[in-house]
């Protein structure tokens, strides 16, 4: 399929052929959900912790006699039924990450690219370069392009002036092609690819 190419100044810059194997696949919402959940699980710090009975400081003395009181038997005031006691099966420090097959990860990225293309939310730029790192100048150009919430993906090397200028613009993210991922693509309204990004993504995902 063909897509029109624009410059940062919102001028036409020819067309580009998009590979159907990367940008024309059926949209699988189940695959997208799987990959997003996997990404977010990997991001979790896993530093939450509740105290078990071995973590509670306190006496080990039996609180009262085993029999003769007519009540329940207890062996420790650190037990969970007492105030200040332990938590049963509480969270512990751990990793929430789990494995995801490479084929599913690849299919998720291809599906995300295809979904943006199908929804008309894919923009192809000639390049993403600036002469100087001026946020105001870049913000004006992006506004002219109608980009308020966008992920901009360039080739393997980002233009440092462009990346710095985009840092302070709300709703705009910039990534190199090797950092392209399903979560960041879906969390922004529009996906913007440079010619270089299209070439590298097609080579990587075909």
N, C-alpha and C positions, 0 to 999 in steps of 0.2 A: 504494500500500500504506500501511497505517497503522502507526504506532509509538507506544508509550506514552512519555510525557514525565515525567521525574522532577525533583525539586528537589535541591539539594546535600545536604539532610537526608534523602534517600532516601524522599521522600514523593511520591505520585502527583500529577501536575499536568496531567491531561488527555491528549489524543492529538494527533498531528500527521500530516498526509498527506505521505508521501514520494513524490516523482515517480519513476515507473518508468524514465524516460529517464536518470536519474542514479543511482538506487539499485537498479535491477532489471535491469541489463545482464548478459549472459553473462560469466563470468569467463574472461579470456584470459591465461593464465600467460605466453605468449610476449610479449605487449604489456607486461606488468608487468616482465618481465626486461629488455626493451629500454630502458624508461624508467629503471629503476634503474641499469643500466649507464651510461646517458647522464649521469645525475645524478652518479654517483660519478666518472666520467671528468672532469667539469667541476670536481670538488672537488680533484683531484690537483694538487699544487703544481708538479710538473714541474721541480724545481730540482736533480735528480740530474745529475751530470756526471762523465765520465771523461776523462782527458787523451789527446788525440790526439798525433801526432808533432810537430805545430807548437806544442803546449803544453809539451813537455818541455824543460827547460833542460839543455844539455849541448853537447859539442863537435860540430862539423859535419865534423870530420876523418874521412877514411876510415880504419876501424880497422886494416886491413892491405891488402897488395897484392891486386889483383884476381885474379891468377893465380900459380901456382907453389907453392901450399901444399897442394893436393890436397883442399881443403874448399870449402864453399859460399862464394859471393861475397856480400860485405856492403858497404853504403855508409854505414851509420850505426849507432852504438851506441844511438841512441834508438828503433830499430826494436822491434816488439813481442816478438821472440824473445829479446831480451836483458833481463836483470834491470834493473828501473827504467825500462823502455822504455814505449812507448805502448800504448794499448788500441785494437784494431781494431773499428770499428763499435760503440763503447761508447755509453752513453746521453748525450744532450746536453740542455741546458736548452730546454724546449719546452712548449707547451700541449697537454694531452691532450684538450681539448674538441673536440667535433664537432657538426655540425648535426643536429637532430631536427625533422621536420615538426610544425607546430603541431597538426595533426589527431591525430597519434600521441600527443603529449603530453596532449592533452585526453582522448583515449580511455583513456590509462593512468590518469589521475586518476579518471575515471568508473568504470573497472574496479576500481580499488582500493576505492572507496566501496562498490561493489556486492558485492565480495568480503567486506568486513566485515559488510555487512547479511546476506548469505547465510549466513555462519558464526555469526550471532547475537552478533557482537562489536561491534555498534553501539549506543551509548547516547545518548539525546537528553536534554539538560538544559534546564530552563526558562531559566536564565542561569548565568553564571560570575562572580559578584560577591561580594566580601567587604566587611564594614564596616571591617576593619583588617587589615593585612598580617601575620598570625600564622601561621607555618608549622605549628605544633603543632595549631592549630584546624582548618586545612585538611586536614592529614594524617589527623586523626580522621574527618572527613567522607568523605574518599576511601576510607578503610578500610571505613567503613560501607557505601559503595556497592560495595565489592569491587574497587576499582581499585588494582592494584599496578603494572601496566605499561600506561600509557595515554597517548595523544595527545589533548589537549583543544583543540578548535578553536572559537574564538569569532567574533564579527562583525568588522567592519573595525577596530574600536578595542578593545583589550584593557583590562579593568579592572586598573589598576596594582596595587591591593592584592592581587588574585588572582594576578597574574603574579609579583609579588615573593614571595608566600607559597609559590608552587609551585617557585621556583628551587632550593630546597635539598632537595626531595623526590626521592629516587632513583627512576628509572623513570617519571617524569611529565614530559611536555613540554607547553608551551602555545604556540599559534600563532594569529595572526589568520587570517581566512578566505583572504586573498590569499596567505598563506604556505603553504597546504595543498599538499603534494606527496606523490608516491607512496612515496618512500623512507621518510619519517618516518611515514607511515600504516602501512606494512608492518612497520617495526621494533618497533612497540609492539603488545601483545596486543589492546588494546581501543581503539576509536576513539570519542571522546566529542564530540558536536556540540551546541552550543546552538541554540535556536530561530532566533536571528539568523543563525548560521552556515549552517543548513540553507537558509534563505531566500536568502542571498547565493550559496551554492554552486549552488543550482538555477538562479538567474538567470544565473550565469556559465557554466554547463556545458550548459544545454539548447540 
